[in-house]
């Protein structure tokens, strides 16, 4: 049987984000992922994970970091370095 994780950005939208950890645990998920957790303190997110026995399996980098990495990575290609 495949192991699936709850994407808290898209699932359980009927409750606030921080309450989705409990919803995921009640639904039987063992792992969670989300797109952009940066508006919440890391300690608060870690507490939610621990309280509900969940594992964080993924979160995305801020968009500005991705754009910067791509832009800097393209400099040698554009300018011929």
C-alpha positions in Angstrom: 0.0 0.0 0.0 1.4 3.4 -0.9 2.4 5.9 1.8 0.6 9.2 1.3 1.2 12.5 3.1 -1.4 15.2 3.8 -0.7 18.4 1.9 -1.9 20.9 4.5 -2.0 23.7 1.9 -4.7 22.0 0.0 -6.5 19.6 2.4 -8.7 20.4 5.4 -9.3 24.0 4.2 -12.4 24.2 6.4 -10.1 24.8 9.4 -7.3 27.3 10.1 -3.8 26.2 8.9 -2.5 25.3 12.4 -5.6 23.2 13.1 -5.0 21.1 10.0 -2.2 19.1 11.7 -4.9 17.6 14.0 -7.2 17.0 11.1 -4.4 15.2 9.2 -3.6 13.0 12.3 -7.3 12.2 12.8 -7.5 11.2 9.1 -4.7 8.7 9.6 -1.8 10.5 7.9 1.6 10.0 9.4 3.4 12.7 7.4 2.5 16.3 6.2 3.7 18.8 3.7 2.9 22.4 2.9 3.9 25.1 0.5 4.8 28.1 2.6 5.1 27.9 6.4 7.1 31.0 6.8 4.5 33.1 8.5 4.5 30.7 11.5 7.3 30.3 14.0 9.3 27.1 13.5 8.8 26.2 17.2 5.0 26.4 16.8 5.0 24.1 13.7 7.4 21.7 15.5 5.0 21.6 18.5 2.1 20.8 16.2 4.0 18.0 14.6 5.1 16.5 17.9 1.6 16.9 19.6 -0.1 15.0 16.8 2.7 12.5 16.1 3.3 13.7 12.6 6.4 13.9 10.5 7.1 16.9 8.2 8.2 15.4 4.9 8.3 18.5 2.7 8.0 22.3 2.6 8.9 24.6 -0.3 11.4 27.4 -0.3 10.2 31.0 -0.6 9.6 32.0 -4.2 12.2 34.7 -4.0 14.9 32.2 -3.2 13.9 30.0 -6.1 14.0 33.0 -8.5 17.4 34.1 -7.2 18.9 30.6 -7.6 17.6 30.3 -11.1 18.7 33.8 -12.1 22.2 33.4 -10.6 22.4 29.9 -12.2 21.6 31.4 -15.6 24.3 34.2 -15.4 27.1 31.9 -16.9 24.8 30.8 -19.7 23.7 34.3 -20.6 27.0 36.1 -20.3 29.2 33.2 -21.5 31.2 32.6 -18.3 
